[in-house]
Amino acid sequence: MSDKSKVPFWYESNIPISSPSSSSKESCSDCKANKTLELILEKLELQNSLIKQHFSVSNKDLQKEKNSEELKNGVIIQQMQEKIQSLTEKVNDQQIMFKQNLNFQQMQLKFNDEKKEKDNEINRQLLPPHAKSEMADADNNNTAASSETNQPPTEFIRIKVVDQNYNELSFRFKFGTEMLRLKKAFAKRNNIWMMSLPSFYFLFNGIRVNDYDTPKSLGMKEDDIIEVNQENW
């Protein structure tokens, strides 16, 4: 046998033969790269998940704060509306009571005035003849006295009324006329609201005059002055 028969058949062949160790090394390198990539992807997914959870929690907190603030504002607005309504009702009640009191006072004054006039008329009608005669004699004496002092008959008297601004008005009334009628005439002449009439009062010689006093009971003379004052309610 020749020497060539001892040489392996592949020895002179041109076919390249790779070694097993080289192929194994390349395979391990690919595995590491794949694992690294998988780890990176997992890390990114985890980060995305954490970011979503953070924004979800933040949005929920913001919504809770917003709802809480709206609830507080709603409660405050409701309390203010209830307070305004309560004050409005109180003011309306006070106005109604004030009007009722004024109406009652006005009716009372009118009633007293009418009652006084009726009582005076009834008393005059019930007087006995001798009393009527005495009253006539007294009127005659007053007329005579007035004539002696160059004054007009005592049936009427002129009274000057001076207000707080020193404006003077003259009124002519009977001696038996009550001051309330003079007060009403003064209010009408000055366009004063009748419902405020009780706040006005007269002074004669520095003394407060009652509504049912008369020039005769006060001993007034012609052109005597009545001062007007008003109380602050």
Number of C-alpha atoms within 10 A of each C-alpha: 5 6 6 8 8 8 10 9 9 10 8 8 9 7 8 7 8 8 8 8 8 9 10 10 10 10 10 11 10 11 11 11 11 12 11 12 12 12 12 12 12 12 12 12 12 12 12 12 11 12 12 12 12 12 11 12 12 12 12 12 12 12 12 12 12 12 12 12 12 12 12 12 12 12 12 12 12 12 12 12 12 12 12 12 12 12 12 12 12 12 12 12 12 12 12 12 12 12 13 12 13 16 13 13 16 17 13 12 16 12 12 13 17 12 12 14 13 12 12 12 11 11 11 12 11 11 12 10 10 9 12 14 12 11 13 12 12 12 15 15 13 15 16 16 15 17 13 10 8 9 14 16 16 21 15 15 23 19 20 16 23 19 15 10 7 10 8 13 15 14 13 14 17 14 20 16 18 21 19 21 15 19 19 15 14 20 16 12 10 10 9 13 10 12 15 14 18 16 11 13 19 23 16 15 11 9 9 14 18 13 17 15 14 21 21 16 12 11 9 17 16 16 14 16 19 23 20 19 15 14 8 6 5
